[in-house]
């Protein structure tokens, strides 16, 4: 586990909270992950727990 932490990078994920077709809020998450895809997957799991399956949309992921 320690070896993987050395290779982790910080990513910023911007997402939108939706109500129907309307954008209610836009916010960002800071996530540590090994790569871009892993950061998106971690963010997706966090947001799914918080907002449910279809109430958010990830706009972009970038390395910070």
N, C-alpha and C positions, 0 to 999 in steps of 0.2 A: 504493500500500500504506500509506503514512504517513497518508493521509486516513482510511482505515478504522480504523486503530489509535486515532485520536482519538475515534471513536464507539464503541469497544468498552467493554463494561461487565463487571464481575466477577459471576459466577454461582456458586452452590454447588449441586452435584448430589448427592443422597443416593441410594445404591443398595444392594441386597441381593445377596449371593452365595448361590446356591442349590446344593444337592446333592439331586437328585430333587425332592421337594416340601418339603424341610426347609431353613430359612434357616440358613446356616452363619455368616455374618458380615454386618454392616452398616457401611458406611463412606461417606465424602464425598470429592468431587473439587472443586477450585476451578478454574474455567475462565473465560477471557476470550473473549467473543463479542459480536456485534452485537445479538442479541436472544435471547429465551427459546428459540425453536425452534432456532436455531443452536447454542446451548449444549447442548441436549439431543442434537442430532445429533453434536456433537464428543464428548460424553461417551459416546454409544453406540459411536462408532468406537473410542475408547480402550478401553472395556470389552470390546468384541468381540475386539480384538487380545489382551487380557490373559486373558479367561476363556472365550472361545468364544461361539457364538451364543446358547445357551439357558441358560447358567449364571449369569445375573445378571438383575436387574430394577431399572429406575430407578424410585424411589419419587416423588421430587419434584425440581423445579428452582426455585430462588429467587434473586433478585438480592441480592448481598451488599454 
